[in-house]
Amino acid sequence: MISNTPSAPYYAVIFTSTLNSDHEGYEETAERMVELAHKETGFLGLETARDKVGITVSYWKDLDSIKAWKANLEHAKAIGRGKAEWYTSFKVRIAKVERDY
């Protein structure tokens, strides 16, 4: 589903990843992170797709909201687990959305 974001400006966190062959528990954790993100102050929406490369774009009101999400303890734990267990590679990019049409 495509997020119904407010008028720009706002921020996008673009997370791309590739999974290794043993990613037991990944789907459940990913679903939990979506559930948690929706509860965060400043969260505006999320779009995700996975084929060979997973891409998740989350939208945020401001940089402080993104920092708070990164500091969320359960999210931080999932990040650590992803690095240690699931991802062969990943990258996070943060961009300011100037226009939306």
C-alpha positions as CSV (number, residue, x, y, z in Angstrom):
1,M,0.0,0.0,0.0
2,I,1.2,3.5,-0.8
3,S,1.3,5.8,2.2
4,N,-0.9,8.9,2.3
5,T,1.7,11.4,3.5
6,P,1.1,15.0,4.3
7,S,2.3,17.9,2.3
8,A,6.0,18.2,2.0
9,P,8.5,18.8,3.6
10,Y,8.9,15.7,5.6
11,Y,11.6,13.0,5.8
12,A,12.1,9.5,4.4
13,V,14.2,6.8,5.9
14,I,15.1,4.3,3.1
15,F,16.3,0.9,4.4
16,T,17.6,-1.5,1.8
17,S,18.7,-5.0,2.6
18,T,19.5,-8.5,1.4
19,L,18.8,-11.5,3.6
20,N,21.0,-14.5,4.1
21,S,19.6,-18.0,3.7
22,D,18.8,-18.5,7.4
23,H,16.5,-15.7,8.4
24,E,14.2,-17.5,10.9
25,G,12.3,-15.0,13.0
26,Y,12.8,-12.2,10.5
27,E,9.2,-11.9,9.3
28,E,7.8,-11.8,12.8
29,T,10.3,-9.1,13.9
30,A,9.6,-7.0,10.8
31,E,5.9,-7.1,11.5
32,R,6.5,-6.1,15.1
33,M,8.7,-3.1,13.9
34,V,5.9,-1.9,11.7
35,E,3.5,-2.1,14.6
36,L,5.9,-0.2,16.9
37,A,6.7,2.5,14.3
38,H,3.0,3.3,13.9
39,K,3.0,4.2,17.7
40,E,6.0,6.6,17.4
41,T,5.5,10.3,17.5
42,G,6.2,11.8,14.1
43,F,5.6,8.6,12.1
44,L,3.7,9.4,8.9
45,G,3.6,6.1,7.0
46,L,5.6,3.2,5.5
47,E,6.0,1.3,2.3
48,T,7.8,-2.0,1.9
49,A,8.7,-4.5,-0.8
50,R,10.9,-7.6,-0.9
51,D,12.2,-9.7,-3.8
52,K,15.9,-10.2,-4.0
53,V,16.5,-6.8,-2.3
54,G,14.2,-5.6,0.4
55,I,13.3,-1.9,0.4
56,T,11.4,-0.2,3.3
57,V,10.7,3.5,3.2
58,S,9.3,5.0,6.4
59,Y,8.1,8.6,6.5
60,W,8.7,10.9,9.4
61,K,7.7,14.5,10.4
62,D,11.2,15.5,11.4
63,L,14.7,14.4,12.2
64,D,14.0,14.3,15.9
65,S,11.3,11.7,15.2
66,I,13.8,9.6,13.3
67,K,16.3,9.8,16.1
68,A,13.7,8.8,18.7
69,W,12.7,5.7,16.5
70,K,16.3,4.7,16.2
71,A,16.7,4.9,20.0
72,N,13.6,2.8,20.7
73,L,14.9,-0.1,22.7
74,E,13.0,-2.8,20.9
75,H,13.9,-1.4,17.6
76,A,17.6,-1.2,18.6
77,K,17.5,-4.8,19.6
78,A,16.0,-5.8,16.2
79,I,18.7,-3.8,14.4
80,G,21.4,-5.7,16.3
81,R,19.7,-9.0,15.5
82,G,19.5,-8.1,11.8
83,K,23.2,-7.3,11.7
84,A,24.1,-10.4,13.5
85,E,21.7,-13.0,12.1
86,W,19.7,-11.9,9.0
87,Y,21.4,-9.5,6.6
88,T,24.2,-10.1,4.2
89,S,24.1,-6.4,3.4
90,F,22.0,-3.4,4.3
91,K,22.0,0.4,4.1
92,V,20.1,3.2,5.6
93,R,19.5,6.5,3.8
94,I,17.7,9.6,5.2
95,A,16.3,12.1,2.8
96,K,14.2,15.2,3.0
97,V,11.2,15.1,0.8
98,E,10.8,18.5,-0.9
99,R,7.9,17.6,-3.2
100,D,5.2,15.0,-3.2
101,Y,2.8,14.6,-6.1
